[in-house]
Amino acid sequence: MSKAKPDPSWDDLKVFLKCARTLSFRAAAKQLNLTSSTVVRRISALEEDLGFILFDRLPNGVRLTREGARLVSSANQIEQGAFDFQRRLETFGGSKRGIVRIAATEGVGTYWLMPRLIEFQKGNPMMVIDLRTSEAPVDVARMEADIAVQFEEPTNPNVMRKRLGALHVYPYASRRYIELYGIPKTRSDMLDHRLVDQVGPQLDEGAWPRYLEIEDIEGVVGIRTNSSAAHFYAVERGAGIGGLATFTSALGVNVTPIDIGIHHRMDIWMTYHPDARRTPRVATMIDWLSAAFDPVKFPWFRDEFIHPSYFSDFNSEHWQDSVISGFAAAGLDRNF
């Protein structure tokens, strides 16, 4: 009688799926917070238990074998079942106690959400808010977060989506920069100035060349970064002109909008799994996030562009807490 093959553990299947999605043991290890040697050892052990090879090892990564490729669909179903099981367990508790994981783009998460989440948490002390900020897209279907606030509309039909509003991006410069270099009056004037450029997932890296009607912006860029915080800091400290969200003008930051006929818009999307509302703390956060982007209270999130100079025409009682005195860099001036 042949010896029965052992059932693979869920932990081993998670490693297999991550390797199948990244086609790299090294990339899978990084995403799983494991060492590359651990991933290689786990996959080799899984292959030995199953009795066949899952991946062809290549100089620049790995490739699924025919047998490995046939297992991906089943492993995905097991993963989804595990996620559904975990979500269902979370609905059994009727209180708002526990962790809510929010994934948000860095600028929105850092400069808009965090100041408000501090006050929200004071009123909901039993909730632990885990805010992860990154420009990389997040998949709520795979429980990478309970709720995601991103610029890309999700394509997965199995998640709930809501457009929260529009993020309007406008050129800004600090008073320090303007005192030294003046204010450009036209788009062509921008070619004699320095740009602070941000690159990364979910960002339109062709926006500046398109708006300035040039092939590329090399020679105009002074500083380039993939970080919203570093980008904000560089503009505020006078490194150049950069595109910032128009809600910057409600933060009390010492920067000035530059009127040269350039305005960029991105939609803001919230996504979550359909079962998320069955968990009281997540449902509460979903409703709170919807209110945090209410275009009636916060005019900069309206679909139509409103110039920052007109924000004072709106009822500011709803957004007095927006004024946070340029915390991106102001505190450092006292120390350096």
Summary of the structure (lengths in Angstrom):
residues: 336
radius of gyration: 23.9
end to end distance: 76.6
largest distance: 86.2
contacts: 978
relative contact order: 0.13
helix: 45%
strand: 20%
